[in-house]
Amino acid sequence: MTALQQPARAEGPSRPPVRVPFPVVDEVARHCLQEEEPETVHIEVHLPGRLDEKRLRTAFAQALGRHPRILMREAPGRWYRRRYEWELTAEPDVEVVSFPAPGRNALRDARTRALTQAPPLTLSPPIRLEVVQRSGPVEGSEATDAVGERGGRGKARTAAPEPLGTVLFLTINHTALDGPACLRVLATAAEIYGGRDNSPAAAPVRTQEAPPPPEETPSNWSPPARVAPGTPEPSPSSRGNGMLVTELPLPHRPKGSPYTVNDQLMVTTALTIAHWNREHGDRPRPLRITMPVDDRPRDATMPIGNGTRLVEVPFTPAESAAHAPADMPALLHRTATRTRALKSLPRPQLGHGAALLTAPVVPVAWRAAVTRGLRRAAAPWTSTTLLSNIGRIPYALDFGADAGRAHAVWFSAPARMPRGLTVTTASTAGRLHLALRWSRTLLGHGDGARLRDLFEHYLHATEVTE
């Protein structure tokens, strides 16, 4: 029995559903739902071969059974209840897996649905898996960009034909679950389907160091820079976010460097946004970049739910200004020191204020109204953007001889205002997979393409030789 395999849950039909109170992260997200910009997480997995519909449905259903915490729906309740509750179900309420009709726009349409249509919280489980069988060239769109780009810096990017294959679109309601937890379930399904071990690869060994001393950083009491508005498309055709995905080389770093690829991505994000804001006439201001930290194991014991905690990495205007190549090592070192210190600090997922705000001392409807009001009032102090680096995908996602193993995996996180832009990265098969996702009230597709080019430029600039 491999690490992914667990006995199926035995639960009698007469047993009443188990109820679990919403954790802090789920409750705050539930309070702040918006129809215009659904809080979805999108995972996109590219396979070289084809999947059998019946076998995949069976494998995914069994995977859900091995991770029963994912089989949940929001329990109904009266207005004066003190908590929202999840109701755990014995079986799915809906068919999770679907196979949209193939066609020229099937990839674009599935990606758009992932950004605009959240799986309902009232049906178990709050996820959706769409399987797109590719039969021709990939296409760009307002909401998405062509996948599988290989053009280097400065080269024009055009939609290009790719080999036939399959793309899995896993759409998650972020009020209930996050990307790493659902990737865990998908890895289980891959193992059941293909019969091959999809246990997680060993995490890289890092030297444990004492937390560095605190340093002078911009005050959290001063509003950080916002992403400057671009040129949104007039009258967007649908609600939700726009998104662009692309593939880049993993950045090089000298052997034994004290900084990680995550630190390079953090610096790249800061320099990209600072450059974008200068182009649009914004005065230099401190940046704060939210970074999710996930300490959960990736094996079968991984807790399913929203399991990351959020920290904010600050950058002064001088740090995010244009740099000579000789200045880059010092900036990377400072960033590494800063991120290590933030990761080492014990802190509730959303901070102490959120834990206090969700204490069940008054009806949840009253807390919802207060939370929404505070969120609007605190908008100027919200971080500039969010960088979610999934890192190296720990699972092979190997679906067997016919479908093969994943050669590209993209994630994207919600990009509601006031941030309006999120950057999500993951690496598979030695390549970096970047997703830029934005609010359609802030940016348009041309703006996304410009931000991608800036990101690629500054990512290359972090490849210093010390």
C-alpha positions as CSV (number, residue, x, y, z in Angstrom):
1,M,0.0,0.0,0.0
2,T,1.5,3.4,-1.0
3,A,1.5,6.5,1.1
4,L,-1.5,7.8,-0.8
5,Q,-3.7,4.8,-0.1
6,Q,-6.0,4.8,2.9
7,P,-9.0,2.6,3.7
8,A,-12.3,4.1,2.5
9,R,-14.5,5.7,5.1
10,A,-17.1,3.4,6.6
11,E,-20.1,5.4,7.5
12,G,-23.6,4.0,7.9
13,P,-26.5,5.6,6.0
14,S,-28.5,6.3,9.1
15,R,-25.7,8.3,10.8
16,P,-26.6,12.1,10.8
17,P,-24.1,14.3,9.0
18,V,-21.2,15.6,11.1
19,R,-21.0,19.3,11.4
20,V,-17.7,21.3,11.7
21,P,-17.6,25.0,12.6
22,F,-16.1,27.3,10.0
23,P,-12.4,28.0,10.8
24,V,-11.4,31.7,10.9
25,V,-10.2,31.8,7.2
26,D,-13.4,30.2,5.9
27,E,-15.7,32.5,8.0
28,V,-13.9,35.8,6.9
29,A,-14.1,34.6,3.2
30,R,-17.8,33.7,3.6
31,H,-18.6,37.2,5.0
32,C,-17.0,38.9,2.1
33,L,-18.3,36.9,-0.9
34,Q,-19.0,39.0,-4.1
35,E,-21.0,37.9,-7.1
36,E,-18.9,40.1,-9.4
37,E,-15.6,38.6,-8.5
38,P,-16.0,35.0,-7.3
39,E,-13.3,33.7,-5.0
40,T,-12.1,30.7,-7.0
41,V,-8.7,29.0,-7.1
42,H,-7.9,27.5,-10.5
43,I,-5.5,24.6,-11.1
44,E,-4.7,23.6,-14.7
45,V,-2.8,20.3,-15.3
46,H,-1.5,19.4,-18.8
47,L,-1.1,15.8,-19.7
48,P,0.4,14.4,-22.9
49,G,-2.2,11.7,-23.5
50,R,-5.9,10.9,-23.2
51,L,-8.0,9.9,-20.2
52,D,-10.9,7.4,-20.2
53,E,-14.0,9.1,-18.9
54,K,-15.5,6.2,-16.9
55,R,-12.1,5.3,-15.2
56,L,-11.5,9.0,-14.3
57,R,-14.9,9.4,-12.7
58,T,-14.4,6.3,-10.7
59,A,-10.9,7.2,-9.6
60,F,-11.8,10.8,-8.6
61,A,-14.8,9.5,-6.6
62,Q,-12.6,7.1,-4.7
63,A,-10.1,9.9,-4.1
64,L,-12.8,12.0,-2.5
65,G,-13.6,9.1,-0.3
66,R,-10.0,8.8,0.9
67,H,-10.0,12.5,1.8
68,P,-13.5,12.8,3.4
69,R,-12.9,16.3,4.8
70,I,-13.4,17.6,1.2
71,L,-16.9,16.2,1.1
72,M,-18.6,19.2,2.7
73,R,-21.3,21.7,2.2
74,E,-22.5,24.8,4.1
75,A,-25.1,23.7,6.6
76,P,-28.3,25.8,6.7
77,G,-29.0,27.8,9.8
78,R,-31.1,30.6,11.3
79,W,-30.0,34.2,11.2
80,Y,-29.2,34.3,14.9
81,R,-26.8,31.3,14.8
82,R,-23.3,32.0,16.3
83,R,-21.3,30.1,13.6
84,Y,-21.4,29.0,10.0
85,E,-20.9,25.2,9.9
86,W,-19.7,22.7,7.3
87,E,-21.8,19.6,7.0
88,L,-19.7,16.6,6.1
89,T,-21.5,14.3,3.6
90,A,-21.0,10.6,2.9
91,E,-21.2,11.0,-0.8
92,P,-20.9,13.9,-3.3
93,D,-24.1,15.8,-3.9
94,V,-23.2,16.4,-7.6
95,E,-21.1,14.8,-10.3
96,V,-17.8,16.6,-9.9
97,V,-16.1,15.5,-13.1
98,S,-17.3,16.7,-16.5
99,F,-16.0,16.4,-20.1
100,P,-16.9,19.5,-22.1
101,A,-17.3,19.1,-25.8
102,P,-13.9,19.5,-27.5
103,G,-13.5,22.4,-29.9
104,R,-11.3,25.3,-30.9
105,N,-12.4,27.4,-27.9
106,A,-12.8,24.6,-25.3
107,L,-9.6,25.5,-23.5
108,R,-10.4,29.2,-23.4
109,D,-13.9,28.6,-22.2
110,A,-12.9,26.2,-19.4
111,R,-10.3,28.7,-18.2
112,T,-12.9,31.5,-18.2
113,R,-15.4,29.3,-16.3
114,A,-12.7,28.7,-13.7
115,L,-12.5,32.5,-13.1
116,T,-16.1,33.4,-13.3
117,Q,-18.2,30.5,-11.9
118,A,-17.5,29.3,-8.4
119,P,-18.8,25.9,-7.3
120,P,-21.6,26.5,-4.9
121,L,-21.0,26.1,-1.2
122,T,-24.4,24.5,-0.7
123,L,-23.4,21.4,-2.6
124,S,-20.8,18.8,-1.6
125,P,-17.9,19.1,-2.6
126,P,-17.3,22.8,-3.5
127,I,-15.0,21.8,-6.4
128,R,-15.4,21.1,-10.1
129,L,-13.1,19.1,-12.4
130,E,-13.4,19.7,-16.2
131,V,-11.5,17.5,-18.6
132,V,-10.7,19.2,-21.9
133,Q,-9.4,16.8,-24.6
134,R,-7.2,18.9,-26.9
135,S,-7.6,18.5,-30.6
136,G,-5.9,21.5,-32.2
137,P,-4.0,24.7,-31.7
138,V,-4.4,26.6,-28.4
139,E,-6.0,30.0,-28.6
140,G,-5.6,33.3,-26.8
141,S,-8.5,35.3,-25.4
142,E,-9.3,38.3,-23.4
143,A,-9.3,36.3,-20.2
144,T,-6.4,34.0,-21.0
145,D,-3.2,33.7,-23.0
146,A,-1.8,31.0,-25.2
147,V,-0.3,28.1,-23.2
148,G,3.1,26.5,-23.8
149,E,5.0,29.6,-25.0
150,R,8.6,29.0,-25.8
151,G,9.5,32.5,-27.0
152,G,12.5,34.2,-25.3
153,R,12.7,37.8,-24.2
154,G,11.6,40.2,-26.8
155,K,10.2,37.6,-29.2
156,A,6.6,37.9,-30.3
157,R,4.2,35.4,-28.8
158,T,1.5,33.9,-30.9
159,A,-0.9,31.0,-30.5
160,A,0.9,27.9,-31.7
161,P,-0.1,24.3,-32.3
162,E,0.7,21.9,-29.6
163,P,0.5,18.1,-29.4
164,L,-2.8,16.5,-28.7
165,G,-3.4,15.8,-25.0
166,T,-5.6,16.5,-22.1
167,V,-6.0,19.5,-19.8
168,L,-7.6,19.1,-16.3
169,F,-9.2,22.2,-14.9
170,L,-9.8,22.0,-11.2
171,T,-11.9,24.9,-9.9
172,I,-12.2,25.4,-6.1
173,N,-14.4,27.6,-4.0
174,H,-11.7,29.3,-2.0
175,T,-14.1,29.9,0.9
176,A,-13.8,26.2,1.7
177,L,-10.5,24.9,0.2
178,D,-7.1,26.0,-1.1
179,G,-5.0,24.8,-4.0
180,P,-2.4,22.6,-2.3
181,A,-5.2,20.6,-0.5
182,C,-7.0,19.9,-3.7
183,L,-3.8,19.1,-5.5
184,R,-3.3,16.4,-2.8
185,V,-6.7,14.9,-3.8
186,L,-5.9,15.0,-7.5
187,A,-2.6,13.2,-6.8
188,T,-4.6,10.5,-5.1
189,A,-6.9,10.2,-8.1
190,A,-3.9,10.0,-10.4
191,E,-2.6,7.1,-8.4
192,I,-5.9,5.2,-8.4
193,Y,-6.4,5.8,-12.1
194,G,-2.9,5.0,-13.3
195,G,-1.8,2.4,-10.7
196,R,1.5,4.2,-10.2
197,D,3.0,5.7,-7.0
198,N,2.2,9.4,-6.8
199,S,3.7,9.9,-3.3
200,P,5.2,13.3,-2.8
201,A,8.9,13.8,-3.5
202,A,11.1,14.6,-0.5
203,A,11.1,18.3,0.4
204,P,14.5,20.0,-0.2
205,V,16.7,20.0,2.9
206,R,17.4,23.5,4.2
207,T,19.8,24.5,6.9
208,Q,17.9,25.5,10.0
209,E,19.1,28.9,11.1
210,A,18.2,31.1,14.1
211,P,15.7,33.8,13.2
212,P,17.6,36.9,12.1
213,P,17.3,40.1,14.2
214,P,14.5,42.5,13.3
215,E,15.4,45.2,10.7
216,E,14.0,48.6,9.8
217,T,11.2,48.2,7.4
218,P,8.3,50.4,6.3
219,S,5.6,50.8,8.9
220,N,2.5,48.8,8.4
221,W,0.5,51.8,9.5
222,S,1.3,53.7,6.3
223,P,-0.8,52.7,3.2
224,P,1.3,50.7,0.7
225,A,1.5,51.4,-3.0
226,R,-1.4,50.1,-5.1
227,V,-1.0,48.6,-8.6
228,A,-1.6,51.5,-11.0
229,P,-4.7,51.2,-13.1
230,G,-4.1,50.1,-16.7
231,T,-6.6,50.0,-19.6
232,P,-9.5,47.7,-18.7
233,E,-11.6,46.4,-21.6
234,P,-14.8,48.4,-21.8
235,S,-17.9,46.5,-20.8
236,P,-16.3,43.2,-19.9
237,S,-18.2,40.3,-21.4
238,S,-18.5,38.5,-18.1
239,R,-17.8,39.0,-14.4
240,G,-14.7,37.6,-12.6
241,N,-11.0,38.1,-13.3
242,G,-8.8,38.1,-16.3
243,M,-5.8,35.8,-16.5
244,L,-2.7,35.2,-18.5
245,V,-0.5,32.1,-18.1
246,T,2.9,31.5,-19.5
247,E,5.9,29.2,-19.1
248,L,9.4,30.5,-18.3
249,P,12.8,29.0,-17.5
250,L,13.5,28.5,-13.8
251,P,15.8,31.2,-12.6
252,H,19.4,30.3,-12.1
253,R,21.1,31.0,-8.7
254,P,24.6,30.2,-7.6
255,K,25.2,27.0,-5.7
256,G,25.0,27.6,-2.0
257,S,23.2,30.9,-2.3
258,P,21.6,32.1,1.0
259,Y,18.4,33.0,-0.9
260,T,15.9,30.7,-2.6
261,V,13.9,30.8,-5.8
262,N,11.0,32.1,-3.8
263,D,13.2,35.1,-2.8
264,Q,14.0,35.7,-6.4
265,L,10.3,35.6,-7.3
266,M,9.6,38.0,-4.5
267,V,12.2,40.5,-5.7
268,T,11.0,40.0,-9.3
269,T,7.4,40.8,-8.3
270,A,8.4,43.9,-6.4
271,L,10.5,45.3,-9.2
272,T,7.8,44.5,-11.8
273,I,5.1,46.4,-9.9
274,A,7.4,49.3,-9.1
275,H,8.4,49.6,-12.8
276,W,4.7,49.3,-13.9
277,N,3.7,52.1,-11.5
278,R,6.6,54.4,-12.7
279,E,5.4,53.9,-16.3
280,H,1.9,55.0,-15.2
281,G,3.1,58.1,-13.3
282,D,2.7,56.9,-9.7
283,R,5.1,58.4,-7.2
284,P,7.4,55.8,-5.4
285,R,5.8,54.3,-2.3
286,P,6.6,51.3,-0.1
287,L,5.3,48.0,-1.4
288,R,3.9,45.2,0.7
289,I,3.6,41.7,-0.9
290,T,1.4,39.1,0.8
291,M,3.0,35.7,0.8
292,P,1.2,32.5,1.8
293,V,3.2,30.1,4.0
294,D,2.1,26.4,4.0
295,D,3.6,24.2,6.7
296,R,1.4,21.2,6.1
297,P,2.9,17.8,5.1
298,R,2.2,16.7,1.5
299,D,1.6,13.1,2.3
300,A,-1.7,11.4,3.1
301,T,-1.9,13.1,6.5
302,M,-2.2,16.5,4.9
303,P,-5.2,18.4,6.5
304,I,-7.7,19.3,3.8
305,G,-9.1,22.9,3.9
306,N,-7.6,26.4,3.9
307,G,-4.3,25.7,5.6
308,T,-1.9,28.5,4.7
309,R,-1.0,31.5,6.9
310,L,-0.4,34.9,5.4
311,V,2.6,37.1,6.0
312,E,3.5,40.5,4.4
313,V,6.9,41.2,2.9
314,P,7.8,44.9,2.8
315,F,10.0,46.8,0.3
316,T,11.1,50.4,0.6
317,P,10.9,52.7,-2.5
318,A,14.7,52.5,-2.7
319,E,14.6,48.7,-2.8
320,S,12.0,48.5,-5.5
321,A,13.7,51.2,-7.7
322,A,15.7,50.4,-10.8
323,H,18.9,48.5,-9.8
324,A,22.3,48.1,-11.3
325,P,23.3,44.4,-11.6
326,A,25.9,44.9,-8.8
327,D,23.1,45.9,-6.4
328,M,21.0,42.7,-7.0
329,P,22.9,40.3,-4.6
330,A,22.4,42.7,-1.6
331,L,18.7,43.0,-2.4
332,L,18.3,39.2,-2.7
333,H,20.1,38.7,0.6
334,R,17.9,41.3,2.4
335,T,14.8,39.7,1.0
336,A,15.9,36.3,2.1
337,T,16.6,37.5,5.6
338,R,13.2,39.2,5.7
339,T,11.2,36.2,4.4
340,R,13.0,33.8,6.8
341,A,12.2,36.0,9.8
342,L,8.5,36.2,8.8
343,K,8.2,32.5,8.2
344,S,9.7,31.7,11.6
345,L,7.2,34.0,13.6
346,P,4.2,32.1,15.1
347,R,1.1,33.9,13.9
348,P,-2.6,33.0,13.3
349,Q,-3.5,32.5,9.7
350,L,-5.0,35.9,9.2
351,G,-3.6,37.6,12.3
352,H,-4.8,38.1,15.8
353,G,-7.5,40.6,14.7
354,A,-9.3,38.1,12.5
355,A,-9.4,35.6,15.4
356,L,-11.0,38.1,17.6
357,L,-13.4,39.2,14.9
358,T,-14.7,35.7,14.4
359,A,-15.2,34.8,18.1
360,P,-18.7,33.4,18.4
361,V,-20.1,35.8,21.0
362,V,-22.7,37.4,18.8
363,P,-24.8,36.1,15.8
364,V,-22.7,35.4,12.8
365,A,-24.9,37.8,10.6
366,W,-23.8,40.7,12.9
367,R,-20.2,39.7,12.6
368,A,-20.5,39.5,8.8
369,A,-21.7,43.1,8.6
370,V,-18.9,44.3,10.9
371,T,-16.3,42.3,8.9
372,R,-17.5,43.8,5.5
373,G,-17.4,47.3,7.0
374,L,-13.9,46.9,8.4
375,R,-12.7,45.4,5.1
376,R,-13.9,48.5,3.2
377,A,-12.3,50.8,5.8
378,A,-9.0,48.9,5.7
379,A,-8.8,48.8,1.9
380,P,-6.0,51.5,1.7
381,W,-3.8,49.4,4.0
382,T,-4.3,46.2,2.1
383,S,-1.1,44.8,0.7
384,T,0.0,45.8,-2.9
385,T,-0.3,42.3,-4.3
386,L,-0.1,38.6,-3.5
387,L,2.7,36.3,-4.6
388,S,1.8,32.6,-4.1
389,N,4.7,30.4,-5.0
390,I,3.6,26.8,-4.9
391,G,7.2,25.7,-5.6
392,R,8.1,22.5,-7.2
393,I,5.0,20.3,-7.6
394,P,5.7,17.5,-5.2
395,Y,3.6,14.8,-7.0
396,A,4.3,13.1,-10.3
397,L,0.6,13.4,-11.2
398,D,1.2,10.3,-13.3
399,F,-2.0,8.9,-14.8
400,G,-0.4,5.8,-16.3
401,A,0.8,4.7,-19.7
402,D,-2.0,6.2,-21.8
403,A,-2.4,9.7,-20.2
404,G,1.1,10.1,-18.9
405,R,2.4,12.5,-16.2
406,A,1.9,16.2,-16.0
407,H,4.3,18.3,-17.9
408,A,2.8,21.7,-16.9
409,V,0.7,22.8,-13.8
410,W,-0.7,26.3,-13.4
411,F,-2.4,27.7,-10.3
412,S,-4.1,31.1,-9.9
413,A,-5.4,32.9,-6.8
414,P,-8.3,35.3,-6.7
415,A,-7.5,38.9,-7.6
416,R,-10.3,41.1,-6.1
417,M,-9.9,44.8,-5.5
418,P,-8.3,46.6,-3.8
419,R,-5.2,44.4,-4.7
420,G,-6.6,43.7,-8.1
421,L,-3.5,41.6,-9.1
422,T,-2.1,38.3,-8.0
423,V,1.0,36.4,-9.1
424,T,1.0,32.6,-8.7
425,T,4.0,30.4,-9.7
426,A,4.7,26.6,-9.7
427,S,7.4,24.5,-11.3
428,T,7.1,21.2,-13.1
429,A,9.6,19.4,-15.3
430,G,12.2,22.1,-14.7
431,R,10.1,24.9,-15.9
432,L,8.4,27.8,-14.1
433,H,4.7,28.2,-14.7
434,L,3.4,31.7,-14.1
435,A,-0.2,32.9,-13.8
436,L,-1.0,36.6,-13.6
437,R,-4.6,37.2,-12.6
438,W,-6.3,40.6,-12.3
439,S,-9.5,42.4,-11.6
440,R,-11.1,43.4,-14.9
441,T,-11.9,46.8,-13.3
442,L,-8.2,47.5,-12.9
443,L,-6.4,45.9,-15.9
444,G,-7.0,44.6,-19.4
445,H,-5.3,41.8,-21.4
446,G,-2.7,44.2,-22.9
447,D,-1.8,45.2,-19.4
448,G,-1.3,41.6,-18.4
449,A,1.0,41.0,-21.4
450,R,3.1,44.1,-20.4
451,L,3.3,42.8,-16.8
452,R,4.4,39.4,-18.0
453,D,7.2,40.9,-20.1
454,L,8.4,43.0,-17.1
455,F,8.2,39.9,-14.9
456,E,10.3,37.9,-17.3
457,H,12.9,40.7,-17.6
458,Y,13.3,41.1,-13.8
459,L,13.3,37.4,-13.2
460,H,16.3,37.2,-15.6
461,A,17.9,40.1,-13.7
462,T,17.9,38.1,-10.4
463,E,20.2,35.5,-12.0
464,V,23.3,37.1,-10.6
465,T,26.8,35.5,-10.3
466,E,28.3,36.3,-7.0
